[in-house]
Amino acid sequence: MTKHPREFQDTDPAAMEVWLELLRKKPAGEKLAATLGASDLLLAFFEMGVRRLHPNAGENEIRARVAARHLPRDLVLAVYGWDPADGQCI
């Protein structure tokens, strides 16, 4: 059996192998759907956090702040016209 990443070290190695084999057998479309679903969930968590921290922010600011949590600063500036460093629109 292979050594698994640190975040899976508490998982029984036999159970881990069963889980990995199930993942290997999944059709590519199902794997992609799972990946996209996880991405949607992560973005939803980002949005919830931004809305909690900035309850009075408008939708454009929410969108920019969420983007700033997962995109490089220069891209957020170029696409959203918003600087995550100071929270100001340019």
C-alpha positions in Angstrom: 0.0 0.0 0.0 1.1 3.5 -0.7 1.7 6.2 1.8 -1.2 8.7 1.8 -1.1 12.5 2.2 -1.0 13.8 5.8 -4.7 14.8 5.8 -5.6 11.2 5.3 -3.2 9.6 7.8 -6.0 9.0 10.3 -7.9 6.9 7.8 -7.5 3.1 7.9 -5.1 2.2 5.0 -7.4 -0.6 3.8 -10.5 1.8 3.8 -8.4 4.4 1.9 -7.5 1.9 -0.8 -11.2 0.9 -1.2 -12.1 4.6 -1.5 -9.4 5.3 -4.0 -10.4 2.3 -6.1 -14.0 3.5 -6.2 -12.7 6.9 -7.4 -10.5 5.3 -10.0 -13.5 3.4 -11.4 -15.8 6.5 -11.7 -16.5 7.7 -15.2 -14.6 11.0 -16.1 -17.9 12.9 -16.2 -18.7 12.0 -12.6 -15.3 12.9 -11.5 -15.6 16.3 -13.2 -19.1 16.8 -11.7 -17.7 16.1 -8.3 -14.9 18.6 -8.8 -17.2 21.3 -10.1 -19.6 20.7 -7.2 -16.7 21.0 -4.7 -15.7 24.3 -6.3 -19.3 25.6 -6.1 -19.4 24.7 -2.4 -16.1 26.5 -1.7 -17.3 29.6 -3.5 -20.5 29.5 -1.5 -18.5 29.3 1.7 -16.4 32.3 0.5 -19.6 34.2 -0.2 -21.1 33.4 3.2 -18.0 34.6 4.9 -17.8 37.8 2.9 -21.5 38.6 3.6 -21.0 37.9 7.3 -18.0 40.3 7.5 -19.5 42.9 5.2 -23.3 42.9 5.8 -23.9 46.3 4.0 -21.8 45.4 0.9 -23.6 45.5 -2.5 -23.6 42.6 -4.9 -20.7 44.0 -6.9 -18.5 44.4 -3.8 -19.5 40.9 -2.6 -18.5 39.4 -6.0 -15.2 41.3 -6.0 -14.4 40.2 -2.4 -15.2 36.6 -3.2 -13.0 36.8 -6.2 -10.2 38.3 -4.1 -10.2 35.2 -1.9 -9.2 32.9 -4.7 -7.7 35.0 -7.5 -4.4 37.0 -7.7 -4.6 40.7 -6.8 -3.7 41.9 -10.3 -6.5 39.9 -11.8 -9.1 41.2 -9.3 -7.9 44.7 -10.2 -8.1 44.1 -13.9 -11.5 42.3 -13.9 -13.4 43.9 -11.1 -11.6 47.3 -10.8 -11.3 46.6 -7.1 -8.1 46.5 -5.0 -8.3 43.9 -2.3 -5.4 45.5 -0.5 -7.4 48.6 0.4 -11.0 47.7 -0.5 -11.3 50.6 -2.9 -12.7 50.6 -6.4 -10.3 52.1 -9.0 
